[in-house]
Structure formats: C-alpha cells, structure tokens
Amino acid sequence: MSLYDRIPNNVDLANDPQLQRALEKWLPNYLAWWHDMGPEGFQSKDVYLRTAVSVEPDGWAHFDFVKMPEYRWGIFLAPGRPGATIGFGDFLGKPAYQEVPGEFRNALRRIIVTQGDTEPASVEQQRRLGATCPSLYDLRNLFQVNVEEGRHLWAMVYILQKFFGRDGREEAEELLQRRSGDADKPRILGAFNQPCDDWLNFYAFTMFTDRDGKYQLASLAESGFEALARTCQFMLTEEAHHMFVGESGLERIVKRTAQLMKQTAHQSDDEVRSAGGIPLSIIQRYINFWYSYSLDLFGGEISSNSADFFAAGLKGRYLEQKKYEDHNAQEGIFTLPVVENGKLADKEVPLRNALNEVLRQEYVKDCERGLARWNKALEEEKVDTRLVLPSTRFHRHQGEYANSWFDIAGNLISSEEFESRKEGWLPGDEERQFVRTLMQPVTQLGKIANWISPPKSGVGGKSFEFEYVRL
C-alpha cells in the first residue's frame, strides 16, 4: 500500500522523509488506540461514510462503504494565500509565520495540544453509543462524527510533528495516552471528561460542545501561523456536520416529545414517560448541563492569555477579517459583570483581555439560533412550553463565575440554595436512568426508536430507509 493510500494528504508528505518516519511510527499507535477506545462492537462493519481525499469540493466529501479501522485519515490544509500576512495584533501586516516563532513556541504548542486533546476525547466519550442507536441513520451519523474527530486529531498531530520536533512527537504520543474521565490521566478540558452515555447526551454534546469547537477553530483559522490557519480552515468544513447532527437530533427529539404530549390527556411528564418519550423538562436539564460545561471551554472572561495570543497573531477573533475594521484591539474597553463583595458589579476590562468573552458571546448567539429552531418545532406541534438557554453565569466551573452560585436566570444565590434547587436545573441520577431505559437499539431498515422522530432527509442523496450500516 502506498503512503498516499495510508495517509492521503496535500502537504507533500512523500517528499518529507523525517515527517514520514514520525507519522508512520505514530500510525500503529493511533490504530491501537482506535481499536481500544473507538466505537465498540462495530469495527468490522461496513459503514456508509464520507471521506476526505482532497480539499476540492468534489474531493472532500467522497461517500462509500468502509470499515472504520480502514478509514483513510488524511492530512489536509486549505489552499494557501500567496504573500499571506498576519491579520491582527502587534505584528499586523508582517509576513505570516511559516515556521514556529521561537518566542511564541510554548504558547502555540499549548493551543495545538489543547485543541488536539478534544478530538480523541469525544470519541472515547461516545464509544459505546452504537449499542443503543435509535436507527441506522443515526448510527451512521455517530460513526461519521467519530472518524472525523479522528482525522482532526491527525490534523493537530501533523502540526506537532512537522513543526515542533522531539517535543511535538512526545506531545503526539501523550494525546493517545490520556483518557476521557480517567482519574489519573484525564483529558485536559472538563467537558471532555463528562459521561456521554446516552443519545440525548450525544445530541446535546454535538450541539453545544462541538459548536464550541467551531468557534475555537474559526479563531485559529485567522492565525498568523499559516499551517495552523489552513489546517483549521479545512477542519471547519467537517465540523459543520457534527453540529448539524446535534442541532437536528435535538429538534427531532423535541418534535417527537411534542407529538406524544398531544396524544396524552394532560401533557404531563408522567404521561410522556409512560408513552415512551423524553419529557421537555428532562431535555431542558440536559441543555443546561452541556451548555454550561461548553461555556467553560472558552476560558476565563478576563484572560491575559487571550491578550497574549492576540498580540502575537496566534489566535484572532471570530471572522476577524470580515467582522472587524480595527485589527489591533488595543484601545477598546469591554464591560462585564463580575462578583465583588458578594454582589454583581460591572467591571471595565481592556478589550484584549476580554477576547475569550467576545468569542463566547458569538457562540451564545449561535446557540440561541438553534434554540429558536427547537421552539419553532414546539410551536408547529401546538405545544405551549418553550425551551431556554440558562444564563452564562449558571453552573460555571471556569472563569469569573466559577466560585459563586447562580440560578438559571443568572441571579447570585448562596451555595445552599443552589444545592437545594439544582435537581430542578440539572439532570439527576433518576432522570439519567430513565433516559437510559429508553435507549433500546433499533437497527431494522426504515425503523426508528419511539422517542425521536425520523429525519427530513437521508445522507448523501440516500433515503432514510437506506442500509447505512451493514450489520
């Protein structure tokens, strides 16, 4: 088998012997990780998957049946820009970095390793979901997300091994050693150590946590380090599908719950449960849980790291070139509420130190759009209840609000009040157990579990009734 067959790429890998050796040494370790921590019970099955074989429109979305361990995880960069320059920060207008600038080496490595760590983590979180799939269509979408997260790991490992020498090779190995939820070697970020053991979790994760990935990748796609920018630009084309899976999956659950509510006398939670559906109150709790954990992924509201990354031209704002005229961001002031003396008070912060919060606010607006879509489904089914996003201060573990307690509306409360009321806001053991009881596999062609409605269309021009996974 040729090198390209094993590792399709557009980075001239065939003419880079040192990188070849590094990746060929890493490949068997990656495959061992995939067999151990990838989708459990389906490694030998043919799955109708999209594979990237080039960055052109007719190459990055090639559909065919493939066994997941034989998936062609490749390395692809979006086309470069002749004469590319740094688009923001203190080095605005200077030639883009073609190699790692020595003074920013540690910062860049930290950014890349943190992003890279999220990719295998989500595969590990979701590895047992196949056993409880609601349909073959959904099973296929799960596996598509999984293999693309694997390819995104390859994308970050390429940069580490190409540009960071021995340190990069060691970091690449460490990415295969950490484990989601492991007490001794957990994944770096909190959301990626949370259980994702049912399909409501999965859809909320791909809606909210993968959407954080969109904004992190988009800010890195603006980077003055050209290899990172081009890598992330291409990753964004695949990330869109992950968010579609989550947003449409939750919409389908909400729609089915609304249909079951209309079939009952009082539209109560108990009646929906008895009808085999997931009550809206439980869906709301899962939204609260994953949305709040995903908000943490942006980091502290006030951050010297965000200022340093921007100043160095390493990490920009979302759509930096399209949305902003001032790419220096040195004079602006950002106002945000913080906890001072037991009360919320507005604090003025230099704009560069608030760039995590600027990015988080873009994310919040995007999540609100998804929520509007689910509420429209409720309206169409003539159900009066509406889903909401909690305050960005609610249930936070990072940043300004991590050591304080807030209700769902963002009001400051005591820790005792939070403990007494959290069962109404977050999924408890009983709700999680109930959702798990619904997770019975449905693998017959054209059939789907009772708790979720079928999709509006299939994948790659196929119908919902297509045999997406050959069992």
FITOR-444743 format. One record per residue (C-alpha): x, y negated, z negated; residue in one letter. Coordinates in steps of 0.05 Angstrom, whole numbers, padded with zeros to 5 digits, always signed. Layout:
# FITOR-444743
XYZa...
# end
This chain:
# FITOR-444743
+00000+00000+00000m+00028-00068+00019s+00040-00124-00030l-00017-00164+00000y-00065-00104-00007d-00048-00101-00081r-00045-00176-00093i-00079-00217-00038p-00052-00287-00041n-00038-00353-00006n+00024-00370-00048v+00075-00336-00002d+00086-00281-00054l+00121-00237-00002a+00179-00286+00002n+00187-00296-00073d+00224-00234-00099p+00230-00258-00171q+00156-00272-00177l+00141-00206-00142q+00181-00168-00194r+00147-00204-00251a+00076-00192-00224l+00090-00120-00204e+00114-00107-00275k+00052-00142-00304w+00002-00107-00258l+00003-00038-00291p-00004-00070-00360n-00063-00110-00334y-00096-00047-00306l-00084-00011-00372a-00119-00069-00407w-00176-00067-00357w-00187+00007-00368h-00185-00001-00444d-00223-00067-00451m-00261-00075-00385g-00334-00053-00372p-00344+00011-00410e-00373+00072-00373g-00373+00043-00303f-00301+00044-00279q-00314+00098-00227s-00378+00069-00199k-00385+00032-00133d-00408-00039-00145v-00431-00089-00092y-00381-00145-00108l-00356-00209-00078r-00281-00210-00068t-00238-00270-00050a-00189-00254+00006v-00173-00325+00026s-00194-00397+00008v-00232-00409+00073e-00309-00407+00069p-00311-00340+00106d-00256-00310+00063g-00271-00326-00009w-00339-00292-00010a-00330-00223+00022h-00384-00174-00002f-00375-00099-00003d-00377-00038-00049f-00315-00029-00092v-00295+00007-00155k-00276-00045-00207m-00205-00019-00222p-00192-00023-00146e-00217-00095-00142y-00166-00139-00106r-00149-00190-00159w-00113-00243-00119g-00077-00309-00128i-00107-00367-00090f-00095-00442-00091l-00139-00493-00057a-00104-00528+00002p-00053-00579-00019g-00054-00653-00002r+00006-00680+00036p+00041-00732-00006g-00001-00716-00067a+00007-00765-00125t-00011-00767-00198i-00081-00796-00202g-00084-00823-00273f-00045-00840-00336g+00023-00872-00346d+00051-00842-00282f-00006-00863-00237l+00015-00864-00164g+00080-00826-00175k+00092-00762-00134p+00054-00702-00163a+00094-00654-00204y+00118-00595-00161q+00155-00565-00220e+00141-00567-00294v+00167-00634-00321p+00214-00618-00378g+00186-00669-00427e+00115-00640-00418f+00134-00567-00415r+00105-00547-00482n+00040-00586-00471a+00029-00555-00403l+00043-00485-00428r-00006-00495-00485r-00060-00518-00436i-00049-00460-00389i-00045-00407-00444v-00108-00432-00478t-00146-00431-00412q-00117-00363-00393g-00136-00333-00461d-00210-00347-00449t-00213-00304-00386e-00198-00234-00414p-00234-00253-00479a-00302-00257-00445s-00290-00190-00410v-00276-00159-00478e-00338-00191-00509q-00383-00163-00453q-00351-00095-00443r-00409-00053-00470r-00467-00092-00440l-00472-00047-00379g-00503+00008-00421a-00565-00035-00434t-00575-00071-00367c-00645-00096-00351p-00637-00080-00277s-00585-00060-00225l-00585-00132-00200y-00566-00157-00270d-00515-00101-00278l-00481-00123-00214r-00480-00196-00236n-00448-00176-00302l-00393-00139-00265f-00383-00197-00216q-00372-00244-00275v-00324-00194-00306n-00279-00183-00245v-00276-00257-00231e-00256-00272-00303e-00201-00221-00290g-00180-00259-00227r-00179-00324-00267h-00131-00291-00315l-00087-00274-00255w-00091-00348-00234a-00063-00371-00301m-00011-00315-00304v+00014-00335-00235y+00029-00405-00261i+00062-00379-00324l+00107-00330-00287q+00122-00376-00228k+00139-00438-00267f+00156-00420-00339f+00210-00366-00333g+00220-00319-00391r+00173-00359-00436d+00118-00352-00384g+00129-00276-00377r+00124-00268-00452e+00060-00310-00454e+00031-00268-00398a+00042-00205-00439e+00011-00238-00500e-00052-00252-00461l-00061-00177-00455l-00046-00164-00529q-00097-00209-00564r-00168-00181-00572r-00235-00216-00579s-00258-00212-00652g-00196-00176-00676d-00179-00193-00748a-00104-00192-00736d-00096-00217-00665k-00160-00254-00646p-00169-00296-00584r-00147-00369-00591i-00215-00404-00589l-00273-00389-00637g-00329-00379-00586a-00289-00323-00554f-00288-00283-00618n-00363-00282-00626q-00402-00218-00611p-00436-00217-00543c-00472-00150-00552d-00540-00161-00520d-00564-00193-00456w-00595-00254-00489l-00525-00268-00517n-00496-00256-00448f-00541-00305-00413y-00532-00358-00467a-00456-00347-00463f-00453-00354-00387t-00499-00414-00391m-00463-00452-00446f-00393-00424-00455t-00378-00414-00381d-00404-00485-00370r-00350-00509-00417d-00303-00473-00370g-00329-00513-00312k-00312-00579-00347y-00244-00555-00371q-00226-00530-00302l-00253-00594-00269a-00209-00638-00315s-00149-00594-00299l-00166-00596-00225a-00147-00670-00230e-00079-00653-00258s-00015-00685-00233g+00017-00616-00237f-00003-00596-00167e-00001-00520-00175a-00049-00524-00235l-00095-00573-00199a-00100-00529-00137r-00110-00466-00177t-00167-00496-00217c-00200-00525-00156q-00207-00455-00127f-00228-00425-00194m-00287-00473-00195l-00317-00441-00133t-00324-00376-00172e-00344-00408-00238e-00408-00434-00206a-00435-00363-00201h-00423-00349-00274h-00464-00410-00295m-00519-00390-00245f-00523-00322-00278v-00533-00354-00346g-00580-00410-00327e-00624-00368-00282s-00622-00309-00331g-00648-00351-00389l-00700-00381-00343e-00724-00311-00325r-00728-00292-00399i-00766-00356-00416v-00814-00344-00358k-00828-00273-00379r-00839-00293-00452t-00889-00346-00428a-00926-00294-00387q-00931-00248-00447l-00954-00305-00491m-01012-00318-00443k-01032-00245-00448q-01039-00249-00524t-01095-00279-00566a-01055-00329-00608h-00987-00333-00572q-00954-00317-00638s-00883-00290-00646d-00910-00224-00674d-00955-00215-00614e-00898-00229-00566v-00854-00179-00603r-00909-00127-00600s-00915-00139-00525a-00841-00125-00518g-00818-00196-00505g-00769-00244-00538i-00805-00300-00576p-00786-00371-00557l-00765-00383-00629s-00711-00330-00622i-00689-00357-00555i-00683-00426-00587q-00639-00398-00642r-00592-00366-00592y-00588-00432-00554i-00570-00467-00619n-00516-00416-00633f-00480-00414-00566w-00488-00488-00551y-00457-00508-00617s-00399-00459-00610y-00387-00483-00539s-00385-00556-00561l-00326-00537-00605d-00287-00516-00544l-00276-00588-00523f-00234-00601-00586g-00237-00658-00635g-00276-00722-00619e-00214-00762-00638i-00152-00729-00609s-00080-00752-00599s-00070-00691-00555n-00124-00715-00506s-00089-00782-00503a-00021-00750-00491d-00047-00702-00437f-00079-00760-00401f-00019-00806-00407a+00026-00752-00379a-00020-00740-00319g-00034-00668-00341l-00109-00668-00355k-00157-00720-00327g-00230-00737-00338r-00286-00700-00303y-00286-00723-00230l-00232-00773-00247e-00223-00797-00175q-00297-00800-00158k-00327-00829-00221k-00276-00880-00245y-00241-00941-00216e-00194-00951-00275d-00149-00891-00279h-00106-00918-00335n-00158-00918-00391a-00111-00956-00436q-00154-01016-00454e-00222-00984-00466g-00256-00971-00533i-00302-00914-00548f-00352-00916-00606t-00376-00854-00640l-00409-00837-00707p-00365-00805-00760v-00376-00785-00832v-00348-00837-00881e-00364-00838-00955n-00420-00788-00947g-00455-00827-00891k-00453-00832-00816l-00420-00895-00792a-00398-00919-00723d-00323-00919-00710k-00286-00951-00653e-00232-00908-00622v-00182-00922-00566p-00212-00891-00503l-00153-00845-00491r-00161-00815-00560n-00235-00801-00546a-00227-00765-00479l-00248-00699-00508n-00314-00731-00528e-00321-00764-00459v-00315-00695-00427l-00363-00665-00478r-00416-00717-00461q-00412-00698-00388e-00423-00626-00409y-00483-00645-00452v-00517-00679-00393k-00507-00617-00351d-00536-00572-00406c-00597-00619-00411e-00610-00607-00337r-00611-00532-00349g-00658-00541-00407l-00705-00582-00364a-00708-00524-00316r-00729-00475-00370w-00781-00523-00397n-00809-00531-00327k-00819-00456-00326a-00858-00461-00391l-00900-00518-00361e-00915-00477-00299e-00939-00420-00342e-00982-00469-00381k-00946-00457-00448v-00941-00519-00492d-00877-00501-00531t-00813-00534-00507r-00740-00514-00518l-00690-00566-00542v-00615-00576-00549l-00593-00588-00621p-00552-00649-00639s-00479-00645-00620t-00464-00652-00695r-00503-00588-00713f-00464-00525-00733h-00396-00550-00713r-00330-00516-00731h-00282-00564-00697q-00275-00640-00697g-00305-00696-00738e-00366-00656-00760y-00333-00590-00778a-00331-00602-00853n-00400-00633-00860s-00471-00604-00852w-00525-00629-00806f-00596-00609-00789d-00618-00594-00719i-00631-00668-00705a-00561-00689-00729g-00581-00716-00797n-00528-00708-00851l-00551-00658-00904i-00520-00620-00962s-00487-00552-00954s-00541-00524-01000e-00596-00550-00955e-00562-00523-00894f-00556-00454-00925e-00629-00454-00945s-00653-00474-00875r-00603-00442-00828k-00647-00380-00817e-00695-00425-00780g-00640-00452-00736w-00592-00394-00721l-00604-00321-00705p-00601-00277-00766g-00589-00203-00773d-00663-00187-00766e-00671-00227-00701e-00608-00197-00671r-00630-00127-00689q-00698-00139-00657f-00666-00163-00593v-00622-00102-00592r-00683-00057-00597t-00707-00086-00531l-00641-00071-00496m-00660-00006-00462q-00627+00007-00395p-00668+00002-00331v-00630+00030-00271t-00685+00052-00223q-00685+00016-00157l-00730-00045-00158g-00748-00037-00232k-00734-00087-00288i-00740-00089-00364a-00804-00117-00393n-00771-00175-00430w-00745-00210-00367i-00776-00229-00301s-00744-00209-00234p-00701-00259-00196p-00728-00301-00139k-00678-00270-00091s-00623-00219-00088g-00548-00224-00077v-00511-00235-00011g-00574-00232+00031g-00598-00167-00002k-00665-00158-00036s-00676-00146-00110f-00692-00073-00092e-00621-00062-00064f-00577-00010-00097e-00526-00059-00125y-00491-00007-00168v-00487+00065-00144r-00498+00107-00205l
# end
